[in-house]
Amino acid sequence: MAVGLKSRGCYETPGLTCLRSAHIDLEGLVLDREVRALRDQFLTFNYAKILYNGLYFSPEREFLEQSIVASQKDVNGQVRCRVYKGSFSALGRSSETSKLYDASESSMDEIGDFAPSETGGFITVQAIRLKKYGQAKADAGERL
């Protein structure tokens, strides 16, 4: 039994391809790595599957879309890029409002409350990004 016909086509979108590449590069600066991993491993795959199967008007699509929107709420900034002979390169990126990366907090030698004896348990190391997340929420006047 046939349930329908599908048309497959290939369309070129060089502008959107460059914009997406720049956005992904910016996410590397401002998006929490665990949120990004969940988005890439679960949300993106399932969202594409839902759309491919024609289920745009479905509760599962709405759920996934809300998760994608939530992942993007702090993604902003600028990306300096170059397009040359069909290739795209991100040359630099910056964001004034999202400061997940801090060189002084990325070095175990410079973290004041980190003791090398704690390397056996990764909870203290994991807490670094969670403290940063909590501080950003507090600075924005939001509750955890």
ABEGO torsion letter per residue (X at the ends): XBAEBBBBBBBBBAAAAAAAAAAAAAAAAABBAAAAAAAAAAAAAAAAAAAAAGAABBAAAAAAAAAAAAAAAABBEBBBBBBBGGBBBBABBBBAABBABBAAAABAAABAABBAAAAABAAAAAAAAAAAAAAAAAAAGBBX
